[in-house]
Structure formats: structure tokens, C-alpha cells
Amino acid sequence: MATLHDIGARLHAFGMSVGGLQLAAGYLTSADSMAWSFAARKQPPLPECGHAHCNNCLRYALRWRRKILAALDMEEPKSEEPPVQL
């Protein structure tokens, strides 16, 4: 990864564990995962949600994201507009 990063490759990690992200974060441009959706499918919905499961829930996804950013010691980027669940 370091070699690819050093020659200018913009690396994306799909499905990398949190531990892997912690080790590789400095080399990555982006990352994503379906882990949040899988976890939400197996758990009861959040108390404030009215659906059967949160596997397509913006609220759950954003909480998961905050948890991952905290594990990586990264701050939430500032946004002018909050996300909207349709």
C-alpha cells in the first residue's frame, strides 16, 4: 500500500476491518463497507425508528460512521446541509 500511495495511487478500501483501517488510514483516499447494514439487519431497530430493521436507515448509518471516525481518531467533516432520509 505504501508503494502505491507513494507513486500517487488513490487507494480505496472496500470491506476493510476497523483494525485494518486504523493501520492503513494514512494510505487511503476512501473506504466503505456493508458491515453497518449487515449489523443493522441482525439487531432490533433503534428506539427512535419505526421500521422493522435499520439496514437502510440513514440514522443508523450515520451513527455507525461516527463510531468508525472515532475509532480512527478522525473528526466529522463540516457540512453545510444535514443529510435527509427520503
C-alpha positions as CSV (number, residue, x, y, z in Angstrom):
1,M,0.0,0.0,0.0
2,A,2.8,2.4,0.9
3,T,4.4,2.0,-2.5
4,L,1.2,2.6,-4.4
5,H,0.4,5.6,-2.2
6,D,3.9,7.0,-2.8
7,I,3.5,6.9,-6.5
8,G,0.3,8.7,-6.4
9,A,-2.3,6.0,-6.5
10,R,-5.6,6.9,-4.8
11,L,-6.5,3.8,-2.9
12,H,-10.0,2.8,-1.9
13,A,-10.7,0.1,0.8
14,F,-13.9,-1.9,0.5
15,G,-14.9,-4.0,3.4
16,M,-11.7,-3.5,5.4
17,S,-12.0,-4.1,9.2
18,V,-11.7,-1.2,11.6
19,G,-8.3,-2.6,12.7
20,G,-7.2,-2.6,9.1
21,L,-8.4,0.9,8.6
22,Q,-6.5,2.0,11.7
23,L,-3.3,0.6,10.2
24,A,-3.9,1.8,6.6
25,A,-5.7,5.1,7.0
26,G,-2.7,7.2,6.0
27,Y,-2.6,5.5,2.6
28,L,-6.3,5.5,1.8
29,T,-8.3,8.1,-0.1
30,S,-11.6,6.4,0.8
31,A,-13.2,3.4,2.3
32,D,-16.7,1.8,2.5
33,S,-18.3,-1.3,3.9
34,M,-21.6,-3.1,4.1
35,A,-20.8,-4.1,7.7
36,W,-23.2,-1.4,9.1
37,S,-26.1,-2.7,7.0
38,F,-25.4,-6.3,8.0
39,A,-25.2,-5.4,11.7
40,A,-28.4,-3.4,11.5
41,R,-30.2,-6.3,9.8
42,K,-29.4,-8.6,12.8
43,Q,-30.3,-6.2,15.5
44,P,-33.6,-4.6,16.6
45,P,-34.2,-1.1,15.2
46,L,-33.1,2.0,17.1
47,P,-35.6,3.1,19.7
48,E,-36.5,6.2,17.7
49,C,-37.1,4.3,14.4
50,G,-40.4,3.0,13.3
51,H,-39.2,0.4,10.8
52,A,-38.6,-3.3,11.4
53,H,-34.8,-3.1,10.9
54,C,-32.3,-0.3,10.4
55,N,-30.4,-1.8,7.4
56,N,-31.5,1.0,5.1
57,C,-31.7,3.7,7.8
58,L,-29.7,6.9,7.5
59,R,-29.8,7.5,11.3
60,Y,-28.2,4.1,11.9
61,A,-25.6,4.6,9.1
62,L,-24.6,8.0,10.4
63,R,-24.1,6.6,14.0
64,W,-22.0,3.8,12.5
65,R,-19.9,6.3,10.6
66,R,-19.4,8.4,13.7
67,K,-18.2,5.3,15.6
68,I,-15.7,4.4,12.8
69,L,-14.4,8.0,12.6
70,A,-13.9,8.0,16.4
71,A,-12.0,4.7,16.2
72,L,-9.8,6.3,13.5
73,D,-9.4,9.4,15.6
74,M,-10.9,11.5,12.8
75,E,-13.3,14.4,13.1
76,E,-16.6,14.6,11.3
77,P,-16.2,16.8,8.2
78,K,-18.2,20.0,8.4
79,S,-21.2,20.1,6.1
80,E,-23.5,23.0,5.2
81,E,-26.5,20.8,4.8
82,P,-27.6,17.9,7.0
83,P,-28.4,14.6,5.3
84,V,-32.0,13.9,4.6
85,Q,-33.7,10.5,4.8
86,L,-36.2,10.0,2.0
